[in-house]
């Protein structure tokens, strides 16, 4: 080895052994001190030098590779967008192109699946093609498939849906729903879910057919006006119950349309404003800023279960109402409800509903609806507490509530995963992943904490 080569290698060793930030690994201290020339300028024997040089190089290479793996693992654990895409792939295994609906779940749940996919497409262009195909197919096929359904509200105010006019004898019998057509059926809340789904499809694609569908649905919802309690709409066309969810959906759809149908803006805005004024006065928002399930026969808060979705839909409705007619009180109230719900319904930063783990097909959907609308509120009224909530739920779902194979997601986001997953548990959890993905850059930069 020539003296010139030895000095070149010495310069390399100097750079490796004395970088701007001193390498602190103990083995390097010996290797570096041995490789560098002694004070008298003499080098080690050539063969010893080369052995030690290779040791240094290989150690550094191993550490670099290990560091890269650690960084990749960390990124994967927090890559909410990639996780959402993986969860969507699983959800679509249940999609039935012949019916335009998702197997293993119901009619209104499928409307929420549609909305969730639209929400993901809005923040992730890689799934837009999938979303567009689902929108166009469901618009045609689902209208042909719309089945007659009967719903009941159980004694604990959980909703259960049954196909056809018959329900189990141990549950309160109510009048069968009217024969459905298009996206209309015997329940105004179902119609509201589909209206919001088609509005989201319009937002993603700009396809006017989707917006027109939402407008047509809303016209039918207006027929449910309930005069006995001074305003609002009935839950069902049999006029058995005035509840929170149908009325929140009515507010939200009207507010959304006010921002998307310019030539009818004032009409939709008048409806939304009147609806919000009435809703506040009903007492359904209790003294803790939590929304109970509905009203009694005497038009008073019935003290029904505080479900997550009742705390959610109102958030999106108020955000859209504020866009149509800015008023600080709208977002202020939305934030009060959101924070009260997070406090009341979460444990260690993870959202829960009282029915877990046995929520039935309807209750399985609830939590995702809250997360979806909290995402809307965060975009309009940023709060680091909401970002933290998105991150904690998304991480818990992926780490604790995911099947070992197939990326199936269950109802209890804090785990453990309980089979079987369904399109409702999957899409609900996907809502939480989408909410985190929507703010992935902020979360990656540590803005939330």
N, C-alpha and C positions, 0 to 999 in steps of 0.2 A: 504494500500500500504506500503510495507516494506521500510525501509530507504535505503536498497541496491538498490531496484528498482528505488527509487526516485533519487539516485545519478547517476544511469545509464541513466535515462531520462534527468537528468541535463546535462550530458556530450553530449547527442544528441542535446539538445537545444543549448549548447555552440557551437557545430559545425554548426548548422543551422543559429544561430544568429550572429556568428562571423566567417564567411568563409574567405578564403584568400582575396576575394574582397567583401567588406561590402555590404550587401543587402540594397538598398536605398529606398525600398518601405515604405512609412510612416506608414501604419498599423502595420508593423512588429516591429517598434520601441517600441510601447506600449506593444505588445504581448511579445516580448523578455524581456523587462525590468520587466514585471510582472512574467514571468516564472522563471527567474533566482532567486536564493535565495538572500535574503537581506543580508546586511553586517553582521548582527548578526547570519546568518546561518539558520534563520527560513524560511520555505517554506510556500507557500500559502496552504489554505485548499485543501484537496485532490480533491474534486469535481471541484473546481475552476481551479486547475492546469490542470486537464484532459480536461476540456472545452477549455482552452486556448491552450493546446498542440495540440488538434485536429484542432483548428482554424489555427494554424501555419502550421501544416502538410497539411491541405486541401488547404490553400492558395498557398503553394509551389507546390503542385501537379497541381493545376489549371494553375499556371504560366508555369510549365514545359510542360503541354499539349498544351497550347496556343503557346508557343515557337516552339514546334514541328510542329504545323499546319502552322505557319508562314514560317518555314524553308521549309516545303513540298510545300507550295504554291509558294515560291520563286524558288524552284528547278524546279517545273513544268513549270513555265513561261520561264525558261531558258534551259529546257531540249530539245534541238534542235533535238536530235536523236529520242526521243519519239514523238515529233511533226511531224517529217518527216515520221515516221512509220504510224502515224494516217492519214497524208495526202496521203500516198501511198495506204492505205486501201480504201480511197475514190476514188483515181485515178483508182484503179482496178475494181471498180464498172462499169466503162465504157469499160473495156477490153472485147473484143469479141473473144472467143476462136475459133470460126468458121472461122473468117477472119484473126486472128492473129494481129488485129489492134485495135485501141481505137475508140469507137463510139464518136460522137460529134466533131471529128476533122479529119484532112486530112492525106494524105499519108506521107508527109515529117515530119509532126508533130508526127506521130506515131514512126518514127525513133528516134525522140528526146525523146519521152516517154520511149522507150527502153533504150536509153543511160542514162537517169536520173535514172531509176531503177538499172542499172548496177553501176552507181556512188554511189548510196546508199548502194548497196550490198558490195561494196568495203570497206566501212567504218562501216558497221553494219551487222555482221554475222547473225543476226536474220532474215534478209529478203533474205538471199542468196537462200534459197529453192524456194521462190516465184520467184526470178529473174531467176533461172535456168529453171523453168517450162515455164516462159514467153519466154525466149530465144529459147528453143527447139521448142515450139509451133509456135512462130512467124516465125522462119526460114522456116518451112514447109508451114504454112497456108498463110502467107502474099504474098508469091510468086504466089499463086493461085488467090489472090484477087486483085493484082495490077491493078488498073483501068486506063484507058486513061484519062489524065487530060490536061487542057489548063490553062496557067497562063498569067496574064497581070501585067504590072507595071503601076500603076495609075499615074496621073500627079504629085502627091506629093511623088512619088517613093515608095509607099506602094505596096506590092505584094498581089495579090488576085488569088486564085486557084479555078478552076471550073472543075467538073467531066465531061468527054466527050469532044467533039470537039467544042461545042458551048459556047459562052459567051454572056452576055448582050449586046444589040446593042449600048448602050451608051458608051461602052468601046472600045478601039482600038482593032480591029480584027487582030489577028496574025495567022500564020499557026498552025494548030492543031498538037499536039505532036504525035510522032511516037507511034505505038502500043507498049505497054510495055511488058517486059518479065522479069521474076525473080525480081531483085531489080533495074532494069534499066528502064528508061522511057525517055521522051523527054527533061529532064532538068538535067543539070550536078550538080546543087546544091542539088537537091533531092538525087541524087546518092551519093554525098559526105556525106550527113547526115546519110544515111544507112551504108556507109562504116565505119564511126566513131562509129556508134552504134554497129556494129559487132566487131570492134576492142575492144570496151569496154567489150563486152560479152566474147571475148577471154581472156582479162586480168583477168576477174573475175573467169572464169571456166577453162581456159587452153585448151578448146576444139578447135582443129585445124580447124574444119569445119567452125567456125565463122571467123577465120583469112583468110582462103582460100576464103570465100565469099567476104571479104573486098578487097582482092587482085584482084579478078575478076571484082568487081565494078570499081576499080581504072583503070584497063586496058581500060574500056570503057570511063572513064573520059579523059584519054589521047587522045582519038580521037577528043576531042573538041578543040584542039590547035588552037589558033587564030593568024594568021601571020600578019594581017593588023596593029595591034598595037605593033608588035615586040615581042610578047610572050603572056603568059597566056592562058586561055581557054574561050570559049563562055559560056554564061549563059545557052543557050538552043541549041538544035540540029537544030532548024530553023535559027540559027545564027542571032538573032535580037539585041543582047545586050551583052556588056562586062561589068560585074558588079563586085563589090567587093566580095560579099559573095561566089560566085562560085569559085573565084580565091583564096580566103582565105581557103576554104575547100580543094581545090586542094593541096595547100601548106601543110595544116595540115595532110591530109591523107597520102601524100607522106612522110612526116616527121615521122608520127607514124609508117608506114610500115618499114622505114629505121631502126627503133629500134626493130623490131619484126620479120623480115624475113632475117636472117643472110646471106643466100646465094645470096640475091638480094640487100643487103644493099647499095652497091655503086650506083646501078642504081636508087634506090629510093632517095638516098641522092643527087645525081646529079640533079634529077628533082626538088627536094625541094629547093636546093641552087639556081638553075637557076630561079625558080619561085619567090623566095624572092628578088633576085636581080632585076628582072623585076618589081615586085610589087612596090618596093620602088621608082623606076624611073618613074612610071606612073603618079605620082602626086595625086593618090587617097587619100594618107595620106596628109592632108592639113597642113598649117602653124601652126595650133593649135594642131597638133598631133591627130586630129580626122579624121576618115575615112568616106568620102562621099560615096554615093551609087554606083557610077560606072563611066564609061567613056562615053564621047560624041562620035558622029560619027567621030570627028576629033582626037580621042584618047586623049582627055584632061579631067581632072576632071570636071564632069558635075554639081558639086555643089549640088548634090542630098542630101536628108535628111540624117542626121547623126543618124542612128539607133543603138540601143544598141548591137544587135547581130553582126554587122559589127565591133564593137570595141572589141568583145569577141573572135570570132573564131581565129583571128590572134594571140591572146595571147597563146592559147594552141598550135598552130602551131609553134610559135617561141620557146616555151619551149621544144617541141619535137625535133626541129631542133638543139637546143643547146645541147640536150642529144646526138644526133647523131654525131655532129661535134662542140664541145664547142667553143663558140666565145662570149666574153663579150657583144658585140654589140647587140646580139639577145635579151638577157634579158633586157638590157638597153632600147632598143626601146619598148619592151613589157611593161615595167613599165611606160614609158612616155605616151604610148597610154592609158593604164589602168587609170592612174591618171587624164589624160585629160578628159576621158570619165566620170569618177566619178564626176569631177567638173562640167562638162557641162550638165550631164543628171540626176543629183540627187538634191533633195530638202530636206534639213534637214536630210541628210543621207539616204534617200530612193530613189531608182532608178525609173526613169520614161522614157517612150518613148513619142514622140510628139503626137502620135495618140490617147492617152488615153482620155476617156474610150472606144472609138469606134475604136478598132484596127483591127477588123475582125479576121478571123480564123488564118491568117498567123502572123499578128503583135502581137497577144496575146502570141506568143511563144518567142518573141525576148529577153526579159529581162533575162529569165532563162539561156539562152545560154551565156550571158555575165557573169553571176554569176558562172556558171559551169567552164568557162575558167579562170576566176579570181581565182577560187579555185586551179586550176592547177598551175597558176603563183605563188600563195602564197606558195605552197608546194616547188617550185623551188627557189623562191626569196622572202623570208618572209618579210612582212612589217606590222607593227601594224595597219597602216591605213586601210589595207584590212580586218584585223580581226574586227576592229570596224565597217566596212561597212557590213560585214556578219552579225554581231550581230544586227545592227540597222534595216536591212532589214528583217531578220528573225523574230525579235520581232514585227515589224510593221505589217507584214503579219499575224502573229498569233493573234495579239491584235485588228487589225483594218480591215483586209481584209478577215475575215473568217465568213462563214455563222453561224447563231445561232445554227443550227443543222447540223450534217453531216460532219463538217470540210471541206466544200467546199471553195476553194480559188479563188478570182477574179483577174482581170487584173490590177487594181490600188492598188498597195501594201500599199499605204498610206490610203486606205479606202475612203469611206465606201464600204463594200461588195456590189456588184451589181450583181444580178442574171440575167441570169443563168450562173453558172460556166460551164466550158467545160474541156475536157481532156487537151486542150492546156493551158488554164489559170491555171489549177491544176498542170500540170507537170512543167510549167514555175516557179510557186511559189515554187514547191517542189525543184527545182534546188537550190533556195536560202536557203531553209532549210537544204539541204544536205551540202551545202558549210559551213554553220555554224556548222553542226554536225561533219564535218570532223575535225574541230578545237575546238571541245567542251571542251576538257581538258584545252587548253590554255585560252579560253574565261572564263571558270569557275574559273580559277586561277587569272583572272584579268590581264593577260599578255598584253592584247591589249591596256590597258590604263595606 
